[in-house]
């Protein structure tokens, strides 16, 4: 779909993406791959905001909790709401990242990378600490970009209606 047509139809991909990401992460046992076949884990949890309606009929539900199944958020999806904010957890090997993603403007907040050892020892290259942190930031961006590219590829393909059917089955499986 071209940008002008999307604007005319008021297509907003952010909430669709986060809603799909929750479904897809559970469907794939939280395992995703980059274009180069690099595996990583992605989880949604701890905090999910679902929202639906407009103006005075706008409804929002904020669901949070460690290891919760986020049943209220799923009930919101069943009533037509979409995920507008989600805490995304990424893992690869022993590294873990977390970020709150807001679908409005696709903004990130509360971004945390794995810890970098900043203890300075004799002969250490201080640039190395900075470069390692930068590498970890780039890694998280690579992971989010990879899942977003997968979403867009699927969303703009003829396979999307089949994906929507799978989503509906997942949504009502409880």
Secondary structure, DSSP 8 states (H G I E B T S, - for coil): --HHHHHHTT--HHHHHHHHHHHHHHHTTTEEE-TT--EEEEEEEEEEEEEE--GGG-EEEEEEETT---HHHHHHHHTT-EEEEEEEEEEETTEEEEEEEETTTTEEEEEE---------TT--HHHHHHHHHHHHHHHHHHHHHHHHHHHHHHTSTTHHHHHHHHHHHHT--
